Amino acid sequence: MTETTHVDESREYRVTGMTCSHCAASVREEVAELPAVRTVDVDVAAGRLVVTGTDIDDDAIRAAVADAGYEVV
């Protein structure tokens, strides 16, 4: 029997339109709901989103950010 191990990876995205902690919370909540995501870090001042997890789907991240009302560039 072969056991599969998944290694977490981190990906960084640039997000436009965030201006406050409420913006960061909205993005964090939407992205955190994705099954592949383990942690989410949002830096409003830098316009940065860092996602850690396994098998991260960039399109799913973009869609979650869009659902929060922002855009990955």
Gaussian input, Z-matrix of N, CA and C with variables (Angstrom, degrees):
# hf/3-21g

backbone

0 1
 N
 C     1     B1
 C     2     B2     1     A1
 N     3     B3     2     A2     1     D1
 C     4     B4     3     A3     2     D2
 C     5     B5     4     A4     3     D3
 N     6     B6     5     A5     4     D4
 C     7     B7     6     A6     5     D5
 C     8     B8     7     A7     6     D6
 N     9     B9     8     A8     7     D7
 C    10    B10     9     A9     8     D8
 C    11    B11    10    A10     9     D9
 N    12    B12    11    A11    10    D10
 C    13    B13    12    A12    11    D11
 C    14    B14    13    A13    12    D12
 N    15    B15    14    A14    13    D13
 C    16    B16    15    A15    14    D14
 C    17    B17    16    A16    15    D15
 N    18    B18    17    A17    16    D16
 C    19    B19    18    A18    17    D17
 C    20    B20    19    A19    18    D18
 N    21    B21    20    A20    19    D19
 C    22    B22    21    A21    20    D20
 C    23    B23    22    A22    21    D21
 N    24    B24    23    A23    22    D22
 C    25    B25    24    A24    23    D23
 C    26    B26    25    A25    24    D24
 N    27    B27    26    A26    25    D25
 C    28    B28    27    A27    26    D26
 C    29    B29    28    A28    27    D27
 N    30    B30    29    A29    28    D28
 C    31    B31    30    A30    29    D29
 C    32    B32    31    A31    30    D30
 N    33    B33    32    A32    31    D31
 C    34    B34    33    A33    32    D32
 C    35    B35    34    A34    33    D33
 N    36    B36    35    A35    34    D34
 C    37    B37    36    A36    35    D35
 C    38    B38    37    A37    36    D36
 N    39    B39    38    A38    37    D37
 C    40    B40    39    A39    38    D38
 C    41    B41    40    A40    39    D39
 N    42    B42    41    A41    40    D40
 C    43    B43    42    A42    41    D41
 C    44    B44    43    A43    42    D42
 N    45    B45    44    A44    43    D43
 C    46    B46    45    A45    44    D44
 C    47    B47    46    A46    45    D45
 N    48    B48    47    A47    46    D46
 C    49    B49    48    A48    47    D47
 C    50    B50    49    A49    48    D48
 N    51    B51    50    A50    49    D49
 C    52    B52    51    A51    50    D50
 C    53    B53    52    A52    51    D51
 N    54    B54    53    A53    52    D52
 C    55    B55    54    A54    53    D53
 C    56    B56    55    A55    54    D54
 N    57    B57    56    A56    55    D55
 C    58    B58    57    A57    56    D56
 C    59    B59    58    A58    57    D57
 N    60    B60    59    A59    58    D58
 C    61    B61    60    A60    59    D59
 C    62    B62    61    A61    60    D60
 N    63    B63    62    A62    61    D61
 C    64    B64    63    A63    62    D62
 C    65    B65    64    A64    63    D63
 N    66    B66    65    A65    64    D64
 C    67    B67    66    A66    65    D65
 C    68    B68    67    A67    66    D66
 N    69    B69    68    A68    67    D67
 C    70    B70    69    A69    68    D68
 C    71    B71    70    A70    69    D69
 N    72    B72    71    A71    70    D70
 C    73    B73    72    A72    71    D71
 C    74    B74    73    A73    72    D72
 N    75    B75    74    A74    73    D73
 C    76    B76    75    A75    74    D74
 C    77    B77    76    A76    75    D75
 N    78    B78    77    A77    76    D76
 C    79    B79    78    A78    77    D77
 C    80    B80    79    A79    78    D78
 N    81    B81    80    A80    79    D79
 C    82    B82    81    A81    80    D80
 C    83    B83    82    A82    81    D81
 N    84    B84    83    A83    82    D82
 C    85    B85    84    A84    83    D83
 C    86    B86    85    A85    84    D84
 N    87    B87    86    A86    85    D85
 C    88    B88    87    A87    86    D86
 C    89    B89    88    A88    87    D87
 N    90    B90    89    A89    88    D88
 C    91    B91    90    A90    89    D89
 C    92    B92    91    A91    90    D90
 N    93    B93    92    A92    91    D91
 C    94    B94    93    A93    92    D92
 C    95    B95    94    A94    93    D93
 N    96    B96    95    A95    94    D94
 C    97    B97    96    A96    95    D95
 C    98    B98    97    A97    96    D96
 N    99    B99    98    A98    97    D97
 C   100   B100    99    A99    98    D98
 C   101   B101   100   A100    99    D99
 N   102   B102   101   A101   100   D100
 C   103   B103   102   A102   101   D101
 C   104   B104   103   A103   102   D102
 N   105   B105   104   A104   103   D103
 C   106   B106   105   A105   104   D104
 C   107   B107   106   A106   105   D105
 N   108   B108   107   A107   106   D106
 C   109   B109   108   A108   107   D107
 C   110   B110   109   A109   108   D108
 N   111   B111   110   A110   109   D109
 C   112   B112   111   A111   110   D110
 C   113   B113   112   A112   111   D111
 N   114   B114   113   A113   112   D112
 C   115   B115   114   A114   113   D113
 C   116   B116   115   A115   114   D114
 N   117   B117   116   A116   115   D115
 C   118   B118   117   A117   116   D116
 C   119   B119   118   A118   117   D117
 N   120   B120   119   A119   118   D118
 C   121   B121   120   A120   119   D119
 C   122   B122   121   A121   120   D120
 N   123   B123   122   A122   121   D121
 C   124   B124   123   A123   122   D122
 C   125   B125   124   A124   123   D123
 N   126   B126   125   A125   124   D124
 C   127   B127   126   A126   125   D125
 C   128   B128   127   A127   126   D126
 N   129   B129   128   A128   127   D127
 C   130   B130   129   A129   128   D128
 C   131   B131   130   A130   129   D129
 N   132   B132   131   A131   130   D130
 C   133   B133   132   A132   131   D131
 C   134   B134   133   A133   132   D132
 N   135   B135   134   A134   133   D133
 C   136   B136   135   A135   134   D134
 C   137   B137   136   A136   135   D135
 N   138   B138   137   A137   136   D136
 C   139   B139   138   A138   137   D137
 C   140   B140   139   A139   138   D138
 N   141   B141   140   A140   139   D139
 C   142   B142   141   A141   140   D140
 C   143   B143   142   A142   141   D141
 N   144   B144   143   A143   142   D142
 C   145   B145   144   A144   143   D143
 C   146   B146   145   A145   144   D144
 N   147   B147   146   A146   145   D145
 C   148   B148   147   A147   146   D146
 C   149   B149   148   A148   147   D147
 N   150   B150   149   A149   148   D148
 C   151   B151   150   A150   149   D149
 C   152   B152   151   A151   150   D150
 N   153   B153   152   A152   151   D151
 C   154   B154   153   A153   152   D152
 C   155   B155   154   A154   153   D153
 N   156   B156   155   A155   154   D154
 C   157   B157   156   A156   155   D155
 C   158   B158   157   A157   156   D156
 N   159   B159   158   A158   157   D157
 C   160   B160   159   A159   158   D158
 C   161   B161   160   A160   159   D159
 N   162   B162   161   A161   160   D160
 C   163   B163   162   A162   161   D161
 C   164   B164   163   A163   162   D162
 N   165   B165   164   A164   163   D163
 C   166   B166   165   A165   164   D164
 C   167   B167   166   A166   165   D165
 N   168   B168   167   A167   166   D166
 C   169   B169   168   A168   167   D167
 C   170   B170   169   A169   168   D168
 N   171   B171   170   A170   169   D169
 C   172   B172   171   A171   170   D170
 C   173   B173   172   A172   171   D171
 N   174   B174   173   A173   172   D172
 C   175   B175   174   A174   173   D173
 C   176   B176   175   A175   174   D174
 N   177   B177   176   A176   175   D175
 C   178   B178   177   A177   176   D176
 C   179   B179   178   A178   177   D177
 N   180   B180   179   A179   178   D178
 C   181   B181   180   A180   179   D179
 C   182   B182   181   A181   180   D180
 N   183   B183   182   A182   181   D181
 C   184   B184   183   A183   182   D182
 C   185   B185   184   A184   183   D183
 N   186   B186   185   A185   184   D184
 C   187   B187   186   A186   185   D185
 C   188   B188   187   A187   186   D186
 N   189   B189   188   A188   187   D187
 C   190   B190   189   A189   188   D188
 C   191   B191   190   A190   189   D189
 N   192   B192   191   A191   190   D190
 C   193   B193   192   A192   191   D191
 C   194   B194   193   A193   192   D192
 N   195   B195   194   A194   193   D193
 C   196   B196   195   A195   194   D194
 C   197   B197   196   A196   195   D195
 N   198   B198   197   A197   196   D196
 C   199   B199   198   A198   197   D197
 C   200   B200   199   A199   198   D198
 N   201   B201   200   A200   199   D199
 C   202   B202   201   A201   200   D200
 C   203   B203   202   A202   201   D201
 N   204   B204   203   A203   202   D202
 C   205   B205   204   A204   203   D203
 C   206   B206   205   A205   204   D204
 N   207   B207   206   A206   205   D205
 C   208   B208   207   A207   206   D206
 C   209   B209   208   A208   207   D207
 N   210   B210   209   A209   208   D208
 C   211   B211   210   A210   209   D209
 C   212   B212   211   A211   210   D210
 N   213   B213   212   A212   211   D211
 C   214   B214   213   A213   212   D212
 C   215   B215   214   A214   213   D213
 N   216   B216   215   A215   214   D214
 C   217   B217   216   A216   215   D215
 C   218   B218   217   A217   216   D216

   B1=1.4475
   B2=1.5251
   B3=1.3101
   B4=1.4518
   B5=1.5202
   B6=1.3058
   B7=1.4637
   B8=1.5245
   B9=1.3152
   B10=1.4532
   B11=1.5160
   B12=1.3197
   B13=1.4633
   B14=1.5199
   B15=1.2895
   B16=1.4575
   B17=1.5212
   B18=1.3011
   B19=1.4568
   B20=1.5210
   B21=1.3191
   B22=1.4650
   B23=1.5221
   B24=1.3162
   B25=1.4507
   B26=1.5187
   B27=1.3176
   B28=1.4644
   B29=1.5151
   B30=1.3191
   B31=1.4624
   B32=1.5122
   B33=1.3250
   B34=1.4614
   B35=1.5253
   B36=1.3280
   B37=1.4588
   B38=1.5148
   B39=1.3124
   B40=1.4681
   B41=1.5227
   B42=1.3211
   B43=1.4644
   B44=1.5222
   B45=1.3429
   B46=1.4587
   B47=1.5246
   B48=1.3295
   B49=1.4495
   B50=1.5101
   B51=1.3319
   B52=1.4680
   B53=1.5193
   B54=1.3491
   B55=1.4641
   B56=1.5272
   B57=1.3432
   B58=1.4640
   B59=1.5300
   B60=1.3167
   B61=1.4646
   B62=1.5269
   B63=1.3205
   B64=1.4692
   B65=1.5201
   B66=1.3271
   B67=1.4710
   B68=1.5253
   B69=1.3166
   B70=1.4650
   B71=1.5233
   B72=1.3255
   B73=1.4615
   B74=1.5236
   B75=1.3212
   B76=1.4679
   B77=1.5230
   B78=1.3290
   B79=1.4607
   B80=1.5239
   B81=1.3285
   B82=1.4660
   B83=1.5276
   B84=1.3116
   B85=1.4711
   B86=1.5307
   B87=1.3282
   B88=1.4726
   B89=1.5251
   B90=1.3247
   B91=1.4657
   B92=1.5297
   B93=1.3271
   B94=1.4614
   B95=1.5279
   B96=1.3246
   B97=1.4625
   B98=1.5313
   B99=1.3279
   B100=1.4628
   B101=1.5304
   B102=1.3274
   B103=1.4628
   B104=1.5314
   B105=1.3043
   B106=1.4696
   B107=1.5243
   B108=1.3281
   B109=1.4605
   B110=1.5263
   B111=1.3261
   B112=1.4629
   B113=1.5291
   B114=1.3390
   B115=1.4693
   B116=1.5263
   B117=1.3300
   B118=1.4677
   B119=1.5209
   B120=1.3318
   B121=1.4628
   B122=1.5206
   B123=1.3259
   B124=1.4573
   B125=1.5264
   B126=1.3280
   B127=1.4631
   B128=1.5265
   B129=1.3266
   B130=1.4646
   B131=1.5232
   B132=1.3204
   B133=1.4629
   B134=1.5255
   B135=1.3209
   B136=1.4658
   B137=1.5262
   B138=1.3381
   B139=1.4537
   B140=1.5137
   B141=1.3223
   B142=1.4575
   B143=1.5266
   B144=1.3182
   B145=1.4609
   B146=1.5156
   B147=1.3317
   B148=1.4592
   B149=1.5251
   B150=1.3325
   B151=1.4637
   B152=1.5200
   B153=1.3336
   B154=1.4546
   B155=1.5137
   B156=1.3291
   B157=1.4600
   B158=1.5093
   B159=1.3173
   B160=1.4617
   B161=1.5143
   B162=1.3095
   B163=1.4709
   B164=1.5286
   B165=1.3098
   B166=1.4655
   B167=1.5254
   B168=1.3091
   B169=1.4649
   B170=1.5342
   B171=1.3328
   B172=1.4639
   B173=1.5262
   B174=1.3266
   B175=1.4728
   B176=1.5220
   B177=1.3323
   B178=1.4648
   B179=1.5254
   B180=1.3364
   B181=1.4704
   B182=1.5252
   B183=1.3302
   B184=1.4744
   B185=1.5309
   B186=1.3291
   B187=1.4675
   B188=1.5270
   B189=1.3231
   B190=1.4720
   B191=1.5261
   B192=1.3280
   B193=1.4650
   B194=1.5297
   B195=1.3253
   B196=1.4662
   B197=1.5265
   B198=1.3247
   B199=1.4729
   B200=1.5314
   B201=1.3377
   B202=1.4617
   B203=1.5338
   B204=1.3404
   B205=1.4581
   B206=1.5173
   B207=1.3345
   B208=1.4588
   B209=1.5306
   B210=1.3327
   B211=1.4519
   B212=1.5243
   B213=1.3265
   B214=1.4565
   B215=1.5208
   B216=1.3349
   B217=1.4739
   B218=1.5136
   A1=109.23
   A2=115.88
   A3=121.81
   A4=109.16
   A5=115.09
   A6=120.19
   A7=108.60
   A8=116.40
   A9=121.64
   A10=109.37
   A11=115.60
   A12=119.14
   A13=108.18
   A14=115.36
   A15=121.57
   A16=108.37
   A17=114.59
   A18=120.40
   A19=108.15
   A20=115.23
   A21=119.53
   A22=110.01
   A23=114.74
   A24=122.19
   A25=107.73
   A26=116.06
   A27=121.17
   A28=108.68
   A29=114.91
   A30=120.95
   A31=108.38
   A32=114.69
   A33=120.92
   A34=109.18
   A35=115.25
   A36=122.02
   A37=108.68
   A38=116.27
   A39=121.98
   A40=107.36
   A41=116.14
   A42=121.87
   A43=108.58
   A44=116.09
   A45=120.00
   A46=110.65
   A47=115.36
   A48=121.60
   A49=115.95
   A50=118.45
   A51=119.74
   A52=109.42
   A53=115.89
   A54=119.58
   A55=114.33
   A56=117.63
   A57=118.86
   A58=111.18
   A59=115.29
   A60=120.06
   A61=111.68
   A62=117.73
   A63=120.12
   A64=110.06
   A65=116.98
   A66=121.71
   A67=109.72
   A68=115.63
   A69=120.66
   A70=110.94
   A71=117.05
   A72=121.02
   A73=111.03
   A74=117.23
   A75=120.63
   A76=111.27
   A77=116.15
   A78=120.54
   A79=110.07
   A80=116.66
   A81=121.68
   A82=110.95
   A83=117.32
   A84=121.36
   A85=111.85
   A86=117.45
   A87=120.59
   A88=111.35
   A89=116.75
   A90=120.62
   A91=110.72
   A92=117.34
   A93=121.10
   A94=112.76
   A95=118.05
   A96=121.29
   A97=113.25
   A98=117.19
   A99=119.86
   A100=109.91
   A101=117.55
   A102=120.76
   A103=114.74
   A104=119.17
   A105=121.21
   A106=112.69
   A107=117.15
   A108=121.73
   A109=111.25
   A110=114.77
   A111=120.88
   A112=111.07
   A113=117.37
   A114=121.06
   A115=110.03
   A116=114.55
   A117=121.88
   A118=107.74
   A119=116.30
   A120=121.23
   A121=107.78
   A122=116.89
   A123=121.84
   A124=108.77
   A125=116.07
   A126=122.75
   A127=107.16
   A128=116.14
   A129=121.46
   A130=111.00
   A131=117.76
   A132=121.46
   A133=112.13
   A134=116.56
   A135=121.12
   A136=111.96
   A137=116.90
   A138=120.21
   A139=111.47
   A140=115.79
   A141=121.03
   A142=111.82
   A143=114.10
   A144=123.07
   A145=107.00
   A146=117.67
   A147=121.89
   A148=107.53
   A149=114.61
   A150=121.68
   A151=108.44
   A152=116.36
   A153=121.65
   A154=108.28
   A155=115.49
   A156=120.54
   A157=110.62
   A158=115.89
   A159=121.28
   A160=109.31
   A161=115.71
   A162=121.64
   A163=112.02
   A164=116.52
   A165=121.76
   A166=109.47
   A167=115.46
   A168=122.78
   A169=108.16
   A170=116.12
   A171=120.18
   A172=112.35
   A173=117.02
   A174=120.15
   A175=111.07
   A176=117.18
   A177=120.80
   A178=110.71
   A179=116.60
   A180=120.60
   A181=109.70
   A182=116.57
   A183=120.45
   A184=110.91
   A185=116.45
   A186=120.87
   A187=110.85
   A188=117.36
   A189=120.81
   A190=110.43
   A191=116.52
   A192=120.41
   A193=109.58
   A194=116.91
   A195=121.00
   A196=110.76
   A197=117.37
   A198=120.97
   A199=111.42
   A200=115.66
   A201=120.38
   A202=111.48
   A203=116.63
   A204=120.59
   A205=115.02
   A206=117.45
   A207=121.37
   A208=109.67
   A209=116.62
   A210=119.75
   A211=111.01
   A212=115.86
   A213=121.48
   A214=106.55
   A215=116.00
   A216=120.27
   A217=110.75
   D1=129.72
   D2=-179.58
   D3=-100.17
   D4=129.82
   D5=179.01
   D6=-100.60
   D7=129.26
   D8=179.33
   D9=-92.57
   D10=129.93
   D11=175.17
   D12=-112.09
   D13=138.64
   D14=179.25
   D15=-106.81
   D16=130.93
   D17=179.99
   D18=-103.30
   D19=129.21
   D20=177.33
   D21=-66.47
   D22=144.54
   D23=174.04
   D24=-128.43
   D25=156.22
   D26=176.22
   D27=-115.41
   D28=138.54
   D29=175.59
   D30=-130.03
   D31=142.97
   D32=-179.25
   D33=-113.02
   D34=138.50
   D35=-179.89
   D36=-129.77
   D37=150.55
   D38=174.00
   D39=-100.53
   D40=127.23
   D41=-176.72
   D42=-118.97
   D43=131.63
   D44=178.78
   D45=-101.78
   D46=151.59
   D47=173.49
   D48=98.35
   D49=-11.96
   D50=-179.72
   D51=-77.90
   D52=133.35
   D53=-178.59
   D54=-130.89
   D55=-8.17
   D56=-174.64
   D57=-153.26
   D58=177.62
   D59=-179.34
   D60=-66.95
   D61=-29.30
   D62=176.29
   D63=-65.45
   D64=-39.27
   D65=176.09
   D66=-59.34
   D67=-48.12
   D68=-179.41
   D69=-60.82
   D70=-42.08
   D71=179.96
   D72=-64.29
   D73=-39.63
   D74=179.12
   D75=-63.12
   D76=-46.17
   D77=178.68
   D78=-64.14
   D79=-46.29
   D80=-179.26
   D81=-57.54
   D82=-46.43
   D83=-178.14
   D84=-63.57
   D85=-45.03
   D86=-179.18
   D87=-64.58
   D88=-46.31
   D89=-177.10
   D90=-69.19
   D91=-38.19
   D92=-178.32
   D93=-63.65
   D94=-21.67
   D95=179.60
   D96=-73.65
   D97=-15.12
   D98=-179.56
   D99=-70.83
   D100=136.63
   D101=-174.34
   D102=-63.25
   D103=-28.83
   D104=-177.59
   D105=-80.85
   D106=-11.01
   D107=-172.22
   D108=-89.88
   D109=129.21
   D110=177.54
   D111=-101.05
   D112=-45.41
   D113=178.18
   D114=-137.91
   D115=153.92
   D116=179.54
   D117=-135.23
   D118=130.40
   D119=176.33
   D120=-127.01
   D121=126.47
   D122=-178.36
   D123=-119.38
   D124=128.39
   D125=176.40
   D126=-116.93
   D127=101.77
   D128=-176.47
   D129=-62.30
   D130=-46.65
   D131=-176.38
   D132=-58.85
   D133=-37.75
   D134=-179.08
   D135=-90.85
   D136=-10.42
   D137=-176.51
   D138=65.52
   D139=37.22
   D140=-172.41
   D141=-117.97
   D142=141.00
   D143=175.31
   D144=-125.83
   D145=124.57
   D146=176.73
   D147=-117.44
   D148=123.56
   D149=-177.48
   D150=-116.85
   D151=133.19
   D152=176.13
   D153=-120.60
   D154=137.15
   D155=178.70
   D156=172.93
   D157=-164.05
   D158=178.96
   D159=-116.93
   D160=141.32
   D161=178.57
   D162=52.26
   D163=49.18
   D164=-179.03
   D165=-66.84
   D166=131.53
   D167=-179.93
   D168=-103.13
   D169=110.70
   D170=-177.69
   D171=-57.77
   D172=-39.37
   D173=179.54
   D174=-64.46
   D175=-37.86
   D176=178.24
   D177=-67.01
   D178=-37.95
   D179=176.84
   D180=-63.60
   D181=-46.78
   D182=178.99
   D183=-59.04
   D184=-42.58
   D185=-179.34
   D186=-65.51
   D187=-40.91
   D188=179.84
   D189=-65.40
   D190=-41.47
   D191=177.97
   D192=-64.16
   D193=-41.28
   D194=177.69
   D195=-63.48
   D196=-38.63
   D197=177.25
   D198=-61.46
   D199=-30.14
   D200=177.88
   D201=-80.33
   D202=-9.71
   D203=177.37
   D204=100.70
   D205=17.13
   D206=-177.10
   D207=-129.52
   D208=179.37
   D209=-175.06
   D210=-134.24
   D211=135.90
   D212=171.44
   D213=-85.67
   D214=128.47
   D215=179.84
   D216=-114.21

